[in-house]
Amino acid sequence: MNAQTSAGWLCILCLFFLIPFCQGQMTKPAFSHLSVDEGLSQSSVYAITQDRKGFIWLGTRDGLNRYDSRQVVVYRNQPTRRKNLPSNTINALLHDSQGRLWVGTSKGLALYKSEGDDFERISAQGLPDSTILSITEDRRHRVWAGTSKGLYQLEGPKPYRLKPLRNYTYQRTEPSHPNTRALFEDRQGNLWLGTSLGLTQLKVRTNGQFDVQDYFLQPADSVYHNLSNGINTIAQDPQGRLWLGTDRKGIAVFDPRLGRISSWNPVPGLDLSTQTIRTIQPDRSGHFWIGTLSGLYVVASDGSWFKTLTNEPTDAESLSDNSVRSIFRDRDGSIWVGTYYGGVDFYSPYARQFGSFGPLGETFKIAGPILPSIDGRQIWLGTEDRGVMLINANRSVARHYRHDPKDPNSLSNDKVKCLLAEGNQGLWIGTLKGLNYLDLRTQVITRFLHEPNNPHSLPNDRIYDLKRDTQGKLWILTNLGGLCAFDPKNRSFESYVPRAGQHTSLSSRNATCLLLDYQQQLWVGTTSGLNRKLPGRDAFVRY
């Protein structure tokens, strides 16, 4: 295809994708989704953070997950290993200023050790296997852990250990209730605790100790606690007020100038007074994202507007589940929403301009592959959950290929990850459940799937990338199956995976990206480093 044709298609693509963006501000965010279908260990996402390398870490009810935008690596408690997670229930995550990842579980705190890809369990004074509910780091780089039995401060590192708050407070005083659900440091350096009984302030004295002050939404009606006083999350607005997400009383506000908590409705027309508020997260614009049991709300900090976001069965870009458990803003300003039943949803305010394209009035999510046809008159689109489409310049659909469970000659899966043209003869289609070849002359699709008892089948069905070298060899990047090459004569696959004691083998099965450079050298990126395949040899150089 010549440069003039390429430029023409670039203009068409701009019309496809930019026109909806230029028509005005988006009325609602468009979410991408990461669920158990894409490798997430479990659908309830309790905690989210991001490390220095850009990996997103997701804590669930059944394991810790590391996501690199292409694949998920799962960590679970393994009773036979000493250096592993204390529990599979992950309630809290913190990536601190020193680059350490702290993991709060239902049976204590752990530190992720990247050099061994394992975990160090942290002992606690008088805290055997206590549930970690929250973790934060203050401006003095002290790490605090809120537990079901009170607040603890981390000391160490030789060894790391948790010590109870009473060791650091004036006259060894403690908050009114030990169950510390939320931790937050305000702009003045005060540490605030959300507990089952209300709000507690830790104010630093000149001698380094803390004064403890409790505040209540309403008088406690029980010696133990009043559910209406429970505070799950804390945030601060530009006016210095603390927004408090409560158990059953919606949002309360604490004004430091008045020194008291009051019930509050942040926006006229939005009634959250009986809602359970699980999490509040400000975005870069200062708007507050509020997660509840029945949906997500975006509220302007000045109270001028709000948006209600819920699951819409007919909209693939809506919230995956209405029960929101966690919200996190990454370093790029994107918002991650952890739900209870639907995994995690992702929204980038900058990616929407190239987000969706709706031929014939239909809206769907483009997964990434966009490939001009050989004659330059059409484009192939790989979608997130609608298979493959051949699109005309006037937006009409010329061909649509989808999975049909009753038709073995249909696409093996509708979640498309990569496309590779075979001249004008055919099209290779990589999906999350197999490799497919579409014969454009006969319109027949041939599936290639992993067969457990066949070493010459695909090593894994999750296909992430496809490349063809000048020798005609097709290279296939798989998730957890490493790299493989397809032999068209024998219709078989040759796998390249790590082999014990062989330093010239691929460094990891967790392959993430594939590049064929201008010298026809094949480069493979993995979670354990970069690999260059030696030409004509079944060997790699590791970097």
Buried (B, 14 or more C-beta within 10 A) or exposed (E): EEEEEEEBBEEBBEEBBEEBEEEEEEEBBBBBBBBBBBBBBBBBBBBBBBBEEEBBBBBBBBBBBBBBEBBBBBBBBEEEEEEBBBBBBBBBBBBBEEEBBBBBBBBBBBBBEEEEEBBBBBEBEEBEEBBBBBBBBBEEEBBBBBBBBBBBBBBEEEEBBBBBBEEBBEEEBBBBBBBBBBBBBBEEEBBBBBBBBBBBBBBBEEEEBBEBBBBBBBEBEEEEBBBBBBBBBBBBBEEEBBBBBBBBBBBBBBBBEEEEBEBBBBBEEBEBEEBBBBBBBBBEEEBBBBBBEEBBBBBBBEEEEBBEBBBEEEEBBBBBBBBBBBBBBBEEEBBBBBBBEBBBBBBBBEEBBBBBBEBEEEBBBBBBBBBBBBEBEBBBBBBBBBBBBBBBBEBEEBBBBBBEEEEEEBBBBBBBBBBBBBEEEBBBBBBBBBBBBBBBEEEEBBBBBBEEEEEBBBBBBBBBBBBBBEEEBBBBBBBBBBBBBBEEEEEBBBBBBBEEEEEEBBBBBBBBBBEBEEEEBBBBBBBBEBBBBEEEEEBBEBE
